[in-house]
Amino acid sequence: MLTRRNFIAKGTIAAAGLASLGSAGSLLANAAKSVQNQAHVSQEISGPHSLRAHASHNGFIFGSAVIVRSVQSDPEFAALVREQCGIVVPTGELKWKALRPSRDQYDFSRPDYLLGFAQRNRMLMRGHTLCWHESVPDWIKAEENRANTRQLFIDHITVVCKRYAGKFHSWDVVNEAIFPKDAQIGGLRKSFWFEQMGPEYIELAFRTAHAADPQARLTYNDYGVEVDNEEDAERRRLILDLLHDLRKRNVPIDAVGIQSHVKAGQTETFGKGLADYIESIRQMGLEVYLTELDVNEDDIASADPAQRDAIIAKTYTDYLRVALANPAVKALLTWDLSDRFTWLNDGPTHHRKQPDRPQRSLPFDSDYRPKEAFFALRDSFDARKLHS
Ligand code: XIL
């Protein structure tokens, strides 16, 4: 297998060879997409050339979600994370099911490991997530515990936030609370938490988290707000209503997460809807984090890998042109860094639109080599033009 490092070295040689051919070399490079890609990856990508450094030069923090096990067991991947990330978040290890195997047990081993890794490497860490409709353990749903849900909820948030108090950059306190199809007040999702506690569970989560960790930036995180269509417009309206209501009642909230699971090959565009949404959040005095960026390629019709890569890269560029334009945006994380670990390939393949084609949604391929998407991200960071 060609490792990431010797691939980069080979790319350098290929690029040097083309350069020595002068203009004929550049013609060749334009003609052969794969060769052009090799020349592209020959560029330096570490230190001042990393995503982390380019983001920091342009006023925000770049990082990624990671599966903690992959950092623990794969030194090459750990090195990639160190090289590229200024912030990390565990994809699942801080969710209820992972932390709470039973009512009396907390398992902090994996998030503790990631925090140590982040601290040793001068990275920040986010927490994800204290409250979500998924990852609700069966034991808490059991009849005998239901009467105590509110207290179990408060205790959980208190214990978890206290453990990491002063150490996390931010917490996704409530995740994905809006789901208009459930036809509840305020477009709220009929989650287990909602059914048990009513709409107040959101406020309760924020107040409890703030009491336990007054320093972390407390974040409301949600999806489905990115494109200019009616469905996303409704979700944006409902989330803004929720935020206004929380602000009005002095609920401690500092930031809004835009998940940014975007799709390539769509007719819908990123534009005014997203820009206005971010601006409305800024006007409330809140920060914005793009928390889970990746590009789903299932709607791309072409079977040609080079064309698909170019469309994926352009999707990143188009999205970030709008999403990074507002100075309220202070952090951007991809949902994992390498295609080897993307959640879009989880589960049975027949659930996917293109089951024969594993998703390649991230800046690094499954052998940790940078792809066009990496360069699209980095160029978008540099192209960031802040409107005031
Ligand atoms: C995903 C994880 O990546 C998967 O490993 C897990 O099985 C399910 O959850 N929105 C979120 C994240 O807020 O928590 C989800 O993470 C992806 C969608």
Boltz pocket constraint, residues with backbone or C-beta under 6 A from the ligand:
constraints:
  - pocket:
      binder: B
      contacts: [[A, 91], [A, 92], [A, 175], [A, 259], [A, 292], [A, 343], [A, 346]]
      max_distance: 6.0
